[in-house]
Amino acid sequence: MPRSGSRHPVRLRTTTRAFAATVAVALAALAVGASVEPANAATQNPVGAFDTASGGAGAVTVAGWTDDPSSAASSNSVTVTVGGTNAGTLRATGVRADVDRARHVSGNHGFSGTLTTAKTGAQSVCVTAVNTGAGTDTNLGCKTVTITAANPVGAFDTASGGTGTVGVAGWTYDPSSAAASNSVTVTVGGVAVGTLQATGARADVDRAKHVSGDHGYSGSLTTSKSGAQSVCVTAVNTGAGSNTALGCKTVTITATGTAPAPVSGANVTTSPSGVAMPKGDVTSNGRVWKQAYAQDFTTPAAVGTVLSRYHDLSAYDGSRDTSGLGQYAPNKVLSVSGGELDFDLHSENGQPLVSTVVPDNYLPLTTGRVSVRYKTTKTPGYKFVGILWPEDDNWNEGEIDWPEADLGGTPRPASAIPGTYANGRMSFAPAVTKYAGSDTTGWHTATTEWDHGVVRFSWDGTLVDSVTNAVPTTAFRLTLQAETWIGEGAVPATATGHVDVDWVSIWK
């Protein structure tokens, strides 16, 4: 038999193996989804599969895989369109071992992610694999999803009216950034009176809505309206979508300058500032604060008698103040009359005399809420600051200053960052100085909230700023400190300044 005849069975076996290999490749391709891959194996276009798509609030989530034969071991990317509009690009950096096995490649080729969009309703979501070398982009297909509007949500829980003020509380978050805090705007009688940031903890909201972060808002805002007024709150949109009205409530507001309500006390029947001292617990930023101390200065006390008449007050005496120019002399500076604690800052024999007041005899706080209602004259040479200071006098544990300003100036908040003490100095936050909306020549209420992980500074109920990187963790005490200015030269010998405190309240 000719030798050539013996070759036919060999050719048959080779053909059979090739066919079997082709079938195996096809079955492997099916194992990783309905991929888009040209029949011509020599093409350099990217291949892949668009596996899943889902719609959310102002967003769409997609997943799948892709690789480019030009660089099969490297990750390429995909572009996503929603309703024909480009929504963004995702890099295929996810592990897809099934793709690697089926295609005999290495590297990461899975893509997945959520992209925001202004589109709503039923929308066609399409994914295109981006070519990285020779070849062209490859359309991996389209899917239809339903997208809801990403408007903020929330609730307007409570409202209350005061003398020239209105208090509101509730919660809000924006689905576009559900872990971040957004804000609300407040109107009284149709007139905008301010904005509050939703930075209060609301564990009930987090549980119910399956979100994280701080979403509670609360605060008091000033208004010129009086009588029965409609108070409305609107959640401010932060991404795709629009603002959401959270509702309105009717409250009664007392006009500023009218006779204030009587204040309890043997010697004072009115609050000199027009705003009575708060009594009892308060809810603010999602927390119920328990009142631990309140002083309304209702008992008159002449100069030299304040500390003997007010046994809940302490003061530094005889030492130098922060600048070194002033001397603490409470028995020559402090007096009480007409419901006000007065600091009479002046010089005697060329020596500036100043004073501190430590309410509640060094009450230690590990978190706290402090409100001080006060005013000052506009006087060169002196300043006033409310300080939360370490109980053990270790400055490296931090320091919270609010309000702080030269007499008659505009206060600014500051908090020392614990652990940053070096070369006699500390680092303070916020990095960019913020200021209250007015100076101190009129009556104002400064409130400090020191909570877990955050310190907030408010002026007449409006948030001036908050910090999260300068929060004490040890026990602190409150000190009201009227002293000489710092770094501005000598104190004028004839300067006489006054700080008047209507009331001070502390909650724990």
C-alpha positions as CSV (number, residue, x, y, z in Angstrom):
1,M,0.0,0.0,0.0
2,P,1.3,3.5,-0.8
3,R,2.8,5.3,2.2
4,S,0.6,8.3,1.4
5,G,-2.5,6.3,2.1
6,S,-1.5,6.0,5.7
7,R,-1.7,9.8,6.2
8,H,-5.5,10.2,5.8
9,P,-6.4,9.0,9.3
10,V,-3.9,11.4,10.8
11,R,-5.5,14.4,9.0
12,L,-8.9,13.2,10.3
13,R,-7.7,13.2,13.9
14,T,-6.1,16.7,13.6
15,T,-9.4,18.1,12.2
16,T,-11.3,16.5,15.0
17,R,-9.1,18.0,17.6
18,A,-9.3,21.5,16.1
19,F,-13.1,21.2,16.1
20,A,-13.1,20.1,19.7
21,A,-10.9,23.0,20.7
22,T,-13.2,25.4,18.9
23,V,-16.2,24.0,20.8
24,A,-14.3,24.4,24.1
25,V,-13.5,28.0,23.4
26,A,-17.1,28.7,22.5
27,L,-18.4,27.0,25.7
28,A,-15.9,29.0,27.8
29,A,-17.1,32.2,26.3
30,L,-20.7,31.4,27.2
31,A,-19.5,30.8,30.8
32,V,-18.6,34.5,31.3
33,G,-21.8,35.9,29.8
34,A,-22.9,36.9,26.4
35,S,-19.7,38.7,25.4
36,V,-19.3,40.9,22.4
37,E,-16.3,39.5,20.5
38,P,-15.8,39.7,16.7
39,A,-15.5,36.4,14.8
40,N,-12.1,37.4,13.4
41,A,-9.6,36.4,16.1
42,A,-7.0,38.7,14.6
43,T,-9.0,41.9,15.4
44,Q,-7.6,44.3,18.0
45,N,-10.9,45.8,19.1
46,P,-11.7,45.4,22.8
47,V,-14.2,42.7,23.9
48,G,-16.4,42.2,27.0
49,A,-19.8,41.9,28.4
50,F,-22.4,44.3,30.0
51,D,-23.7,42.0,32.8
52,T,-26.0,44.1,35.0
53,A,-27.6,47.6,35.4
54,S,-29.8,49.1,38.0
55,G,-31.3,52.5,38.6
56,G,-31.3,54.6,41.8
57,A,-31.9,58.1,43.0
58,G,-30.2,60.2,40.5
59,A,-27.8,57.5,39.7
60,V,-27.2,54.3,37.7
61,T,-25.1,51.3,38.7
62,V,-23.5,49.0,36.0
63,A,-21.2,46.0,36.1
64,G,-19.5,43.7,33.6
65,W,-16.0,43.0,32.1
66,T,-13.8,44.0,29.2
67,D,-10.3,43.5,27.9
68,D,-8.4,44.7,24.9
69,P,-6.4,42.1,22.9
70,S,-3.8,44.8,22.3
71,S,-2.9,44.7,26.0
72,A,-4.8,41.7,27.5
73,A,-2.9,41.8,30.8
74,S,-3.8,45.5,31.4
75,S,-7.1,47.1,32.4
76,N,-9.0,49.2,29.9
77,S,-12.1,51.3,30.6
78,V,-15.7,51.7,29.6
79,T,-17.9,54.7,29.0
80,V,-21.5,54.8,30.2
81,T,-24.3,56.7,28.6
82,V,-27.8,57.3,30.1
83,G,-30.5,58.3,27.7
84,G,-27.9,59.1,25.1
85,T,-25.9,61.4,27.5
86,N,-22.4,60.5,28.7
87,A,-22.6,59.7,32.4
88,G,-18.9,58.9,32.9
89,T,-16.1,56.4,32.6
90,L,-15.3,53.3,34.7
91,R,-11.9,51.6,34.8
92,A,-12.0,47.7,34.5
93,T,-9.8,47.1,37.6
94,G,-12.0,44.4,39.3
95,V,-10.9,40.8,39.6
96,R,-12.7,38.5,37.2
97,A,-11.0,35.1,37.5
98,D,-13.8,33.6,35.3
99,V,-12.8,35.9,32.5
100,D,-9.1,35.1,32.9
101,R,-9.7,31.4,32.8
102,A,-12.1,31.5,29.8
103,R,-10.0,33.8,27.8
104,H,-6.5,32.6,28.9
105,V,-5.5,36.1,30.0
106,S,-4.3,37.7,33.2
107,G,-4.8,41.0,35.0
108,N,-8.0,42.7,36.2
109,H,-10.9,43.1,33.7
110,G,-14.1,43.6,35.8
111,F,-15.9,47.0,35.9
112,S,-18.6,48.1,38.3
113,G,-19.6,51.4,39.7
114,T,-22.4,54.0,40.3
115,L,-22.6,57.1,38.2
116,T,-24.8,60.1,38.8
117,T,-27.2,61.4,36.2
118,A,-29.8,64.1,35.8
119,K,-32.0,61.7,33.8
120,T,-35.1,60.3,35.4
121,G,-37.7,57.7,34.6
122,A,-37.1,54.7,32.2
123,Q,-33.8,55.2,30.5
124,S,-31.5,53.2,28.2
125,V,-28.1,52.7,29.7
126,C,-25.4,51.7,27.2
127,V,-21.8,50.7,27.8
128,T,-18.9,51.0,25.4
129,A,-15.5,49.3,25.8
130,V,-12.8,51.9,25.1
131,N,-10.0,50.8,22.7
132,T,-6.5,51.2,24.0
133,G,-4.3,50.4,20.9
134,A,-5.0,49.3,17.4
135,G,-8.7,48.9,16.6
136,T,-11.9,50.8,17.6
137,D,-14.2,51.0,20.6
138,T,-16.8,48.2,21.0
139,N,-20.4,48.6,22.0
140,L,-21.1,46.1,24.8
141,G,-24.9,46.6,24.7
142,C,-27.7,48.5,26.4
143,K,-30.2,47.9,29.2
144,T,-33.2,49.8,30.4
145,V,-33.5,50.9,34.0
146,T,-35.7,53.3,36.0
147,I,-34.1,56.2,37.7
148,T,-35.7,58.3,40.4
149,A,-35.1,62.0,41.1
150,A,-32.2,62.7,43.5
151,N,-34.0,65.4,45.4
152,P,-33.1,65.7,49.2
153,V,-35.5,64.1,51.7
154,G,-36.2,65.0,55.3
155,A,-38.6,66.2,58.0
156,F,-39.4,69.4,59.8
157,D,-40.0,68.1,63.3
158,T,-40.4,71.1,65.6
159,A,-40.6,74.9,65.6
160,S,-40.7,77.5,68.4
161,G,-40.9,81.3,68.6
162,G,-38.9,83.6,70.9
163,T,-38.1,87.2,71.2
164,G,-37.0,88.1,67.7
165,T,-36.0,84.5,67.1
166,V,-37.4,81.3,65.7
167,G,-36.1,77.8,66.5
168,V,-36.4,74.8,64.2
169,A,-35.3,71.2,64.3
170,G,-35.5,68.1,62.0
171,W,-33.4,66.0,59.6
172,T,-32.4,65.9,56.0
173,Y,-30.1,64.1,53.6
174,D,-29.5,64.1,49.9
175,P,-29.5,60.7,48.1
176,S,-26.7,62.0,45.8
177,S,-24.4,62.0,48.8
178,A,-26.3,60.2,51.6
179,A,-23.2,59.9,53.9
180,A,-22.6,63.7,53.8
181,S,-24.5,66.5,55.5
182,N,-26.5,68.9,53.5
183,S,-28.3,72.0,54.7
184,V,-31.8,73.6,55.1
185,T,-33.0,77.2,54.5
186,V,-35.5,78.7,56.9
187,T,-38.1,81.4,56.0
188,V,-40.3,83.3,58.4
189,G,-43.4,85.0,56.9
190,G,-42.0,84.3,53.5
191,V,-38.6,86.0,54.2
192,A,-35.4,84.0,54.3
193,V,-33.8,84.2,57.8
194,G,-30.8,81.8,57.4
195,T,-29.4,78.4,56.7
196,L,-28.6,75.5,59.1
197,Q,-26.2,72.7,58.4
198,A,-27.5,69.2,59.1
199,T,-24.5,68.1,61.2
200,G,-26.3,66.5,64.1
201,A,-26.3,62.8,64.8
202,R,-29.6,61.1,64.0
203,A,-29.2,57.4,64.6
204,D,-32.9,56.9,64.1
205,V,-32.7,58.3,60.6
206,D,-29.6,56.2,59.8
207,R,-31.4,53.0,60.9
208,A,-34.7,53.8,59.1
209,K,-33.2,55.0,55.9
210,H,-30.1,52.7,55.8
211,V,-27.7,55.6,55.5
212,S,-24.7,56.9,57.5
213,G,-23.4,60.2,58.6
214,D,-24.9,63.2,60.4
215,H,-28.3,64.4,59.2
216,G,-30.0,66.3,62.1
217,Y,-30.4,70.1,62.0
218,S,-31.5,72.4,64.8
219,G,-30.9,76.0,65.7
220,S,-32.3,79.4,66.5
221,L,-32.4,82.2,63.9
222,T,-33.1,85.9,64.3
223,T,-36.0,87.6,62.5
224,S,-37.6,91.0,62.3
225,K,-41.1,89.4,62.0
226,S,-43.4,89.2,65.0
227,G,-46.7,87.8,66.0
228,A,-48.1,84.6,64.4
229,Q,-45.8,83.6,61.5
230,S,-45.5,80.7,59.1
231,V,-42.0,79.1,59.5
232,C,-41.0,77.0,56.5
233,V,-37.9,74.8,56.0
234,T,-36.5,73.7,52.6
235,A,-33.8,71.0,52.2
236,V,-31.0,72.3,49.9
237,N,-30.1,70.0,47.0
238,T,-26.4,69.1,46.7
239,G,-26.2,67.2,43.4
240,A,-28.6,66.1,40.7
241,G,-32.1,67.1,41.5
242,S,-33.7,70.2,43.1
243,N,-34.5,71.5,46.6
244,T,-37.3,69.9,48.6
245,A,-39.8,71.8,50.8
246,L,-40.0,70.0,54.2
247,G,-43.1,71.9,55.3
248,C,-44.3,74.8,57.4
249,K,-45.4,75.4,61.0
250,T,-47.0,78.4,62.6
251,V,-45.3,80.0,65.7
252,T,-45.7,83.2,67.7
253,I,-42.7,85.5,67.8
254,T,-42.3,88.4,70.3
255,A,-41.0,91.6,68.7
256,T,-37.5,92.6,69.7
257,G,-37.6,95.5,72.1
258,T,-40.9,94.7,73.7
259,A,-41.1,94.1,77.4
260,P,-39.5,90.7,78.1
261,A,-41.2,88.1,80.2
262,P,-40.5,88.2,83.9
263,V,-37.4,86.4,85.1
264,S,-37.4,84.7,88.5
265,G,-35.2,86.3,91.2
266,A,-35.5,88.5,94.2
267,N,-34.0,91.6,92.7
268,V,-34.5,91.4,88.9
269,T,-37.8,91.1,87.2
270,T,-36.7,91.5,83.6
271,S,-33.9,90.2,81.4
272,P,-31.8,93.3,80.4
273,S,-30.9,91.9,77.0
274,G,-34.5,91.1,76.0
275,V,-33.9,87.4,75.8
276,A,-34.6,85.4,79.0
277,M,-32.1,82.8,80.2
278,P,-33.1,79.3,78.9
279,K,-34.2,76.9,81.6
280,G,-34.3,73.2,81.3
281,D,-33.0,70.6,78.8
282,V,-32.7,71.4,75.1
283,T,-32.5,69.3,72.0
284,S,-29.9,70.3,69.5
285,N,-28.3,68.6,66.6
286,G,-30.0,65.3,67.4
287,R,-29.0,65.2,71.1
288,V,-30.9,66.0,74.3
289,W,-28.6,68.2,76.4
290,K,-29.2,68.1,80.2
291,Q,-29.0,71.5,81.9
292,A,-26.2,71.3,84.5
293,Y,-25.8,75.0,85.4
294,A,-27.5,78.4,84.9
295,Q,-26.7,81.8,86.3
296,D,-29.0,84.8,85.6
297,F,-27.2,87.4,87.9
298,T,-30.3,88.4,89.7
299,T,-28.6,89.4,93.0
300,P,-26.9,92.8,93.0
301,A,-23.3,92.8,94.1
302,A,-21.0,95.8,94.5
303,V,-17.4,95.8,93.3
304,G,-15.4,93.6,95.7
305,T,-18.4,91.5,96.8
306,V,-19.3,89.4,93.7
307,L,-17.3,86.3,94.7
308,S,-18.7,86.4,98.3
309,R,-22.3,86.7,97.1
310,Y,-22.1,84.3,94.2
311,H,-20.6,81.1,95.7
312,D,-20.9,79.2,92.4
313,L,-18.4,81.6,90.8
314,S,-14.6,81.4,91.0
315,A,-11.9,83.7,89.5
316,Y,-8.2,84.0,88.9
317,D,-6.7,86.6,91.2
318,G,-3.3,88.3,91.3
319,S,-1.6,86.6,88.3
320,R,-0.9,88.0,84.9
321,D,-3.2,87.6,82.0
322,T,-2.4,85.9,78.6
323,S,-0.5,88.9,77.1
324,G,1.3,89.6,80.3
325,L,0.1,93.2,80.2
326,G,-2.9,92.8,82.5
327,Q,-3.3,91.7,86.1
328,Y,-6.3,89.6,87.2
329,A,-8.1,91.6,89.9
330,P,-11.8,90.4,90.2
331,N,-12.4,92.4,93.4
332,K,-11.6,95.6,91.5
333,V,-13.3,94.7,88.2
334,L,-16.5,92.7,88.8
335,S,-19.9,93.9,89.9
336,V,-23.6,92.9,89.4
337,S,-26.5,95.3,88.9
338,G,-29.7,95.4,86.9
339,G,-29.4,91.7,86.1
340,E,-25.9,92.0,84.5
341,L,-22.5,90.9,85.5
342,D,-20.2,93.8,84.6
343,F,-16.4,93.6,83.9
344,D,-15.1,97.1,84.4
345,L,-11.7,96.9,82.6
346,H,-9.5,99.8,83.5
347,S,-6.0,100.8,84.7
348,E,-4.9,101.8,88.2
349,N,-1.4,103.4,88.6
350,G,-0.6,102.4,85.0
351,Q,-1.6,98.8,85.6
352,P,-4.4,97.4,83.4
353,L,-6.8,95.4,85.6
354,V,-8.8,92.5,84.2
355,S,-10.8,89.5,85.4
356,T,-11.9,86.0,84.7
357,V,-15.1,84.2,85.9
358,V,-15.2,80.5,86.2
359,P,-18.9,79.4,86.4
360,D,-19.9,76.5,88.6
361,N,-16.5,76.4,90.3
362,Y,-14.6,74.5,87.7
363,L,-17.4,72.1,86.6
364,P,-15.6,69.5,84.5
365,L,-17.2,68.6,81.1
366,T,-16.3,65.8,78.7
367,T,-18.8,67.1,76.2
368,G,-21.0,70.1,76.7
369,R,-23.2,72.9,75.4
370,V,-22.4,76.4,76.6
371,S,-24.5,79.6,75.9
372,V,-23.4,83.1,77.0
373,R,-25.5,86.2,76.3
374,Y,-23.3,89.3,76.5
375,K,-22.3,92.6,74.9
376,T,-19.2,94.8,75.1
377,T,-18.2,98.4,74.6
378,K,-15.8,99.2,71.7
379,T,-12.6,99.8,73.5
380,P,-8.9,99.6,72.5
381,G,-6.6,97.5,74.7
382,Y,-9.0,94.8,75.8
383,K,-10.6,91.6,74.6
384,F,-13.1,89.0,75.8
385,V,-13.2,85.3,75.2
386,G,-15.2,82.3,76.4
387,I,-12.7,79.4,76.9
388,L,-13.2,75.7,77.4
389,W,-9.8,74.8,79.0
390,P,-8.3,71.5,80.2
391,E,-9.2,70.7,83.7
392,D,-5.7,69.6,84.4
393,D,-4.2,72.7,82.7
394,N,-2.4,70.6,80.1
395,W,-2.7,72.8,77.0
396,N,-1.6,69.8,74.8
397,E,-5.1,68.4,75.3
398,G,-6.6,71.3,73.4
399,E,-8.5,74.5,73.9
400,I,-11.9,75.8,72.6
401,D,-12.3,79.6,72.1
402,W,-15.7,81.0,71.5
403,P,-16.6,83.8,71.3
404,E,-13.2,85.7,71.0
405,A,-12.7,89.3,69.9
406,D,-11.2,92.6,70.9
407,L,-13.9,94.7,72.7
408,G,-16.4,95.8,70.0
409,G,-14.8,93.6,67.4
410,T,-16.4,90.7,65.4
411,P,-15.9,87.3,67.2
412,R,-14.2,84.4,65.5
413,P,-14.1,80.7,66.7
414,A,-11.0,78.6,67.2
415,S,-10.2,75.2,68.6
416,A,-6.7,73.9,69.3
417,I,-5.9,70.6,67.8
418,P,-5.0,68.1,70.7
419,G,-1.5,66.9,70.6
420,T,0.0,69.7,68.5
421,Y,1.8,71.6,71.2
422,A,5.3,72.6,70.0
423,N,7.6,75.5,70.8
424,G,5.1,77.1,73.1
425,R,2.3,77.1,70.4
426,M,-0.6,75.0,69.3
427,S,-2.2,74.4,65.9
428,F,-5.8,75.7,65.6
429,A,-8.8,74.9,63.5
430,P,-10.6,76.0,61.4
431,A,-7.7,76.6,59.0
432,V,-9.6,79.5,57.4
433,T,-10.8,82.0,60.0
434,K,-14.6,82.5,60.1
435,Y,-16.4,85.4,61.8
436,A,-19.8,86.0,63.4
437,G,-22.3,88.1,61.5
438,S,-22.1,91.1,63.7
439,D,-19.8,92.8,66.3
440,T,-20.2,92.6,70.1
441,T,-21.5,96.1,70.8
442,G,-25.1,94.8,70.9
443,W,-26.6,91.9,72.9
444,H,-25.8,88.5,71.3
445,T,-25.8,84.8,72.3
446,A,-22.7,82.7,71.6
447,T,-23.2,79.0,71.9
448,T,-20.5,76.3,71.8
449,E,-21.5,72.7,71.3
450,W,-18.7,70.2,72.1
451,D,-20.0,66.8,71.1
452,H,-18.3,63.5,70.2
453,G,-16.2,64.1,67.1
454,V,-17.3,67.7,66.5
455,V,-17.2,71.2,67.9
456,R,-19.9,73.7,66.7
457,F,-19.9,77.5,67.1
458,S,-23.2,79.4,66.8
459,W,-24.0,83.2,66.9
460,D,-27.6,84.0,67.8
461,G,-28.6,80.5,66.6
462,T,-26.8,80.6,63.3
463,L,-23.9,78.2,62.8
464,V,-20.7,80.2,62.2
465,D,-18.5,77.1,61.7
466,S,-17.8,73.6,63.0
467,V,-14.6,71.5,63.3
468,T,-13.9,67.8,63.4
469,N,-10.1,67.8,63.7
470,A,-9.8,69.8,66.9
471,V,-12.1,68.0,69.3
472,P,-11.0,67.5,73.0
473,T,-11.4,64.1,74.5
474,T,-10.5,64.9,78.1
475,A,-12.3,66.9,80.8
476,F,-12.5,70.7,80.3
477,R,-13.9,73.6,82.3
478,L,-15.6,76.9,81.2
479,T,-13.8,80.3,81.8
480,L,-15.2,83.7,80.8
481,Q,-12.0,85.8,80.3
482,A,-11.8,89.5,80.0
483,E,-8.2,90.5,79.5
484,T,-5.8,92.8,77.6
485,W,-5.4,92.4,73.8
486,I,-2.6,90.3,72.4
487,G,0.1,91.5,70.1
488,E,-1.3,94.9,69.5
489,G,0.9,97.1,71.6
490,A,0.4,98.8,75.0
491,V,-3.0,99.3,76.5
492,P,-4.0,103.0,76.4
493,A,-3.7,104.3,79.9
494,T,-7.1,106.0,79.8
495,A,-9.0,103.2,78.1
496,T,-12.0,101.9,80.1
497,G,-13.9,99.0,78.7
498,H,-17.0,97.0,79.8
499,V,-18.2,93.4,79.2
500,D,-21.8,92.8,80.4
501,V,-23.1,89.3,80.8
502,D,-26.9,88.8,81.0
503,W,-26.7,85.1,81.7
504,V,-24.7,81.9,81.2
505,S,-26.0,78.4,80.8
506,I,-24.2,75.0,80.7
507,W,-25.7,71.7,79.5
508,K,-24.0,68.2,79.7
